[in-house]
Amino acid sequence: MLITPDTHRRDSAGPTERGFLLFKPDALERRLLKDCVTDIAQAGLRVLEQRTLHLTEAQIAAVWSGIDPDRRPLTAGLMRRYLSAGPSQLVLVDGPEATTRLLALKSTIRRRHGAVYYANLVHSPDSADEARRELAALLDGRCDPHALFRPTTATWRGWDMETIEAGLDSWWASVPEQRGQQQTHWNPPLPAAGHPVHIYAKRHWAVAFDDMAGFLAETAGVDDLEFAVRAGFAVLYDRDGFVLPTTSAKAAHDTCQAVRAFGLIAYGPGDIGQSDPGAETAPRSDPRD
């Protein structure tokens, strides 16, 4: 029977509500669950139930319904591969202000253990209403069993969906050691940088990963989906950012201007050393997950 969040029962600490944390495959692979469950108790919440789930594509589509695969096929493709790669663990809890406390705990877990954009250890809903809807899909099977978490359109940014899927498959197979970690070699291969432009994401980046990856490939003049994905991760995680070679100081300057207009940070040959890009950049998870 589905257990839904409620705010009717009261105890000495005030009204309680029910919520949950969904520990994703990388959290289980890294054996973080036991310590994280201890953290739940220390946050003043009570564990009601734990259940192992093998997420279906229909469940993924239901829980992350805010992500439109037609607009964000790279994000949807990465998440689909990651979330279906192994078991997840749902931990149902209750306690005072459970939703707020679980959101804070989610952020703490990610900061403590590190998380890559698409592999960020744990999920929790933003509200009791979201928890109710997501639990319906996760525990009670109340979702469209035929739902797909993949694009329905034929092309995206000039790439057909077969090319996109092949590029994502190639990238996924090539970086198993990077899943769940913040490595420093995401950059795709490029010629030696004569006039290098270093491109970073802002600390609180707002540009969708898909748009960022497509923009970087277009700026580099490379028509390759896997290149685009690697460039996007380099912007987020590599110490030197995504390093793009340019042919002259003027080309570097023009590239920096275009990158900044797009919403990213860029440093050309004359800029490096004048400020610390690390102070403005830091990996973070998509706020909509």
C-alpha positions as CSV (number, residue, x, y, z in Angstrom):
1,M,0.0,0.0,0.0
2,L,1.3,3.5,-0.9
3,I,2.4,5.6,2.1
4,T,1.9,9.2,1.3
5,P,3.2,12.3,3.0
6,D,0.9,13.8,5.6
7,T,1.1,16.7,8.0
8,H,-1.7,15.8,10.4
9,R,0.1,13.9,13.2
10,R,1.7,16.0,15.9
11,D,4.3,15.3,18.5
12,S,6.3,17.4,21.0
13,A,8.3,18.9,18.2
14,G,5.3,20.1,16.3
15,P,3.5,18.9,13.1
16,T,5.3,16.1,11.2
17,E,5.3,15.2,7.6
18,R,6.5,12.2,5.6
19,G,9.1,12.5,2.9
20,F,11.9,10.4,1.4
21,L,15.4,10.3,0.1
22,L,16.1,8.2,-3.0
23,F,19.7,7.1,-3.0
24,K,20.9,6.6,-6.6
25,P,23.1,3.8,-8.0
26,D,26.4,5.7,-7.4
27,A,25.5,6.1,-3.7
28,L,25.0,2.3,-3.4
29,E,28.1,1.6,-5.5
30,R,30.2,3.7,-3.1
31,R,28.6,2.1,0.0
32,L,27.4,5.4,1.4
33,L,23.9,4.3,2.4
34,K,24.6,3.2,6.0
35,D,26.3,6.5,7.0
36,C,23.6,8.5,5.2
37,V,20.8,6.7,7.1
38,T,22.6,7.6,10.3
39,D,22.6,11.2,9.1
40,I,18.8,11.0,8.8
41,A,18.4,10.1,12.4
42,Q,20.8,12.9,13.5
43,A,18.6,15.3,11.5
44,G,15.7,14.5,13.8
45,L,13.9,12.3,11.4
46,R,12.6,8.7,11.8
47,V,13.1,6.1,9.1
48,L,9.9,4.3,8.4
49,E,10.9,2.0,5.6
50,Q,13.7,1.2,3.2
51,R,13.1,-0.4,-0.2
52,T,15.4,-1.3,-3.0
53,L,14.2,-0.2,-6.4
54,H,15.3,-0.9,-10.0
55,L,14.0,2.2,-11.7
56,T,12.1,1.8,-14.9
57,E,12.1,4.3,-17.7
58,A,8.5,5.1,-16.9
59,Q,9.4,5.8,-13.2
60,I,12.3,8.0,-14.3
61,A,10.0,9.9,-16.6
62,A,7.4,10.4,-13.8
63,V,9.8,11.5,-11.1
64,W,11.9,13.8,-13.3
65,S,8.9,15.1,-15.2
66,G,10.2,18.6,-15.3
67,I,13.0,17.6,-17.7
68,D,11.7,17.7,-21.3
69,P,13.8,15.2,-23.4
70,D,13.0,17.0,-26.6
71,R,14.6,20.2,-25.2
72,R,17.3,18.4,-23.2
73,P,18.1,15.1,-24.9
74,L,21.7,15.0,-23.5
75,T,20.5,15.4,-19.9
76,A,17.7,12.8,-20.4
77,G,20.1,10.4,-22.0
78,L,22.7,10.7,-19.3
79,M,20.2,10.3,-16.5
80,R,18.5,7.4,-18.2
81,R,21.8,5.5,-18.4
82,Y,22.8,6.4,-14.9
83,L,19.6,5.8,-13.1
84,S,18.9,2.4,-14.8
85,A,22.5,1.2,-14.4
86,G,21.9,-0.4,-11.0
87,P,19.6,-0.5,-8.0
88,S,18.5,2.6,-6.0
89,Q,17.4,2.7,-2.4
90,L,14.3,4.6,-1.3
91,V,14.3,5.6,2.4
92,L,10.9,6.8,3.6
93,V,11.0,9.0,6.7
94,D,8.8,11.2,8.9
95,G,9.4,14.0,11.3
96,P,8.9,17.8,11.8
97,E,9.6,19.8,8.6
98,A,10.7,16.6,6.9
99,T,10.8,18.1,3.4
100,T,13.0,21.0,4.4
101,R,15.3,18.9,6.5
102,L,15.7,16.3,3.7
103,L,16.6,18.9,1.2
104,A,19.3,20.3,3.5
105,L,20.5,16.7,4.1
106,K,20.6,16.1,0.3
107,S,22.9,19.1,-0.2
108,T,25.1,18.1,2.7
109,I,25.5,14.5,1.3
110,R,26.5,15.9,-2.1
111,R,29.0,18.4,-0.7
112,R,30.5,15.8,1.6
113,H,30.9,13.0,-0.9
114,G,31.2,14.9,-4.2
115,A,28.8,14.6,-7.1
116,V,29.0,14.9,-10.9
117,Y,26.2,16.7,-12.6
118,Y,24.3,13.6,-13.8
119,A,25.5,11.3,-10.9
120,N,24.7,13.2,-7.8
121,L,24.1,10.5,-5.2
122,V,20.6,11.3,-3.8
123,H,17.3,12.8,-4.7
124,S,14.6,14.3,-2.6
125,P,11.4,16.2,-3.6
126,D,11.0,19.9,-3.1
127,S,7.6,19.8,-1.4
128,A,5.1,17.4,0.2
129,D,3.0,17.6,-2.9
130,E,5.9,16.5,-5.0
131,A,6.7,13.7,-2.6
132,R,3.2,12.4,-2.8
133,R,3.3,12.4,-6.6
134,E,6.7,10.8,-6.9
135,L,5.9,8.1,-4.3
136,A,2.9,7.2,-6.4
137,A,5.2,6.4,-9.2
138,L,8.0,4.8,-7.1
139,L,6.0,2.7,-4.7
140,D,2.5,2.3,-6.1
141,G,3.3,2.1,-9.8
142,R,0.9,5.0,-10.6
143,C,2.6,6.2,-13.7
144,D,2.2,5.5,-17.4
145,P,3.9,2.2,-17.9
146,H,4.6,3.1,-21.5
147,A,6.2,6.5,-20.8
148,L,9.7,7.1,-22.2
149,F,12.4,9.4,-21.0
150,R,13.8,10.1,-24.4
151,P,13.1,12.6,-27.3
152,T,10.2,12.2,-29.7
153,T,11.6,14.7,-32.2
154,A,13.9,13.5,-35.1
155,T,16.8,16.0,-34.6
156,W,18.3,18.3,-32.1
157,R,20.8,21.1,-33.0
158,G,21.4,19.3,-36.3
159,W,22.1,15.9,-34.8
160,D,19.6,13.1,-35.4
161,M,18.6,11.0,-32.4
162,E,20.5,7.9,-33.6
163,T,23.7,10.0,-33.6
164,I,22.9,11.4,-30.2
165,E,22.3,7.9,-28.7
166,A,25.5,6.6,-30.2
167,G,27.5,9.5,-28.9
168,L,26.1,9.1,-25.4
169,D,26.7,5.3,-25.5
170,S,30.3,5.9,-26.5
171,W,30.8,8.5,-23.8
172,W,29.2,6.4,-21.1
173,A,31.3,3.4,-21.9
174,S,34.5,5.4,-21.9
175,V,34.3,6.9,-18.4
176,P,33.3,4.3,-15.8
177,E,36.0,5.5,-13.5
178,Q,34.6,9.0,-13.6
179,R,31.0,8.1,-12.5
180,G,30.3,9.5,-9.1
181,Q,33.6,11.4,-9.0
182,Q,35.0,14.8,-9.9
183,Q,37.9,13.9,-12.2
184,T,40.2,16.4,-13.9
185,H,40.4,15.0,-17.4
186,W,37.0,15.6,-19.1
187,N,38.5,17.7,-21.9
188,P,38.0,16.2,-25.4
189,P,41.2,16.0,-27.5
190,L,42.0,19.2,-29.4
191,P,45.2,20.6,-31.1
192,A,47.7,22.3,-28.8
193,A,46.3,25.6,-27.8
194,G,48.3,28.4,-29.5
195,H,46.1,31.2,-28.1
196,P,44.1,29.2,-25.5
197,V,40.7,30.3,-24.2
198,H,39.7,28.8,-20.9
199,I,35.9,28.4,-20.5
200,Y,34.2,27.8,-17.1
201,A,30.7,27.7,-15.8
202,K,29.6,30.2,-13.1
203,R,29.3,28.9,-9.6
204,H,25.5,29.0,-9.8
205,W,25.3,28.1,-13.4
206,A,21.9,28.6,-15.0
207,V,22.6,27.5,-18.6
208,A,21.1,24.1,-19.3
209,F,23.8,21.4,-19.8
210,D,22.4,20.5,-23.3
211,D,22.6,24.1,-24.5
212,M,26.1,24.5,-23.0
213,A,27.4,21.4,-24.7
214,G,25.9,22.3,-28.1
215,F,27.3,25.9,-27.8
216,L,30.8,24.6,-27.0
217,A,30.9,22.2,-29.9
218,E,29.6,24.9,-32.3
219,T,32.2,27.4,-30.9
220,A,35.0,24.8,-31.4
221,G,33.7,24.0,-34.9
222,V,33.4,20.3,-34.1
223,D,30.4,18.4,-35.3
224,D,30.5,15.5,-32.8
225,L,28.1,14.7,-30.0
226,E,30.5,13.0,-27.7
227,F,32.9,16.0,-28.0
228,A,30.0,18.3,-27.0
229,V,29.3,16.2,-23.9
230,R,33.0,16.1,-22.8
231,A,33.4,19.8,-23.4
232,G,30.3,20.4,-21.2
233,F,31.8,18.4,-18.4
234,A,35.2,20.1,-18.8
235,V,33.5,23.4,-18.3
236,L,32.0,22.2,-15.1
237,Y,34.8,20.1,-13.6
238,D,38.2,20.4,-15.1
239,R,40.7,22.6,-13.2
240,D,41.5,24.6,-16.3
241,G,38.0,24.5,-17.7
242,F,37.4,23.7,-21.3
243,V,40.6,24.7,-23.1
244,L,39.8,25.9,-26.6
245,P,42.7,26.8,-29.0
246,T,42.3,29.9,-31.2
247,T,44.4,31.1,-34.1
248,S,45.3,34.6,-32.9
249,A,45.0,37.0,-30.0
250,K,42.0,38.7,-31.8
251,A,40.3,35.3,-32.3
252,A,40.8,34.6,-28.6
253,H,39.3,38.0,-27.7
254,D,36.3,37.5,-30.0
255,T,35.7,34.0,-28.6
256,C,35.8,35.3,-25.0
257,Q,33.3,37.9,-25.9
258,A,30.9,35.3,-27.4
259,V,31.3,33.0,-24.5
260,R,30.6,35.7,-22.0
261,A,27.5,36.8,-24.0
262,F,26.3,33.2,-23.8
263,G,26.5,33.2,-20.0
264,L,29.7,31.4,-19.3
265,I,33.1,32.6,-18.0
266,A,36.1,32.9,-20.4
267,Y,39.7,33.8,-20.0
268,G,42.0,34.5,-22.9
269,P,45.8,34.7,-22.9
270,G,45.8,38.2,-21.6
271,D,43.4,37.4,-18.8
272,I,45.0,34.3,-17.2
273,G,46.6,35.3,-13.9
274,Q,44.6,38.5,-13.5
275,S,41.9,36.8,-11.4
276,D,41.1,33.4,-10.0
277,P,38.5,31.6,-12.1
278,G,38.1,29.0,-9.3
279,A,36.6,31.7,-7.1
280,E,33.8,32.1,-9.6
281,T,33.3,28.5,-10.6
282,A,32.3,25.3,-8.8
283,P,30.6,22.1,-9.8
284,R,27.0,21.9,-8.8
285,S,24.0,19.7,-9.6
286,D,21.1,20.7,-11.7
287,P,18.7,22.5,-9.4
288,R,15.7,20.8,-11.1
289,D,16.6,17.2,-10.2
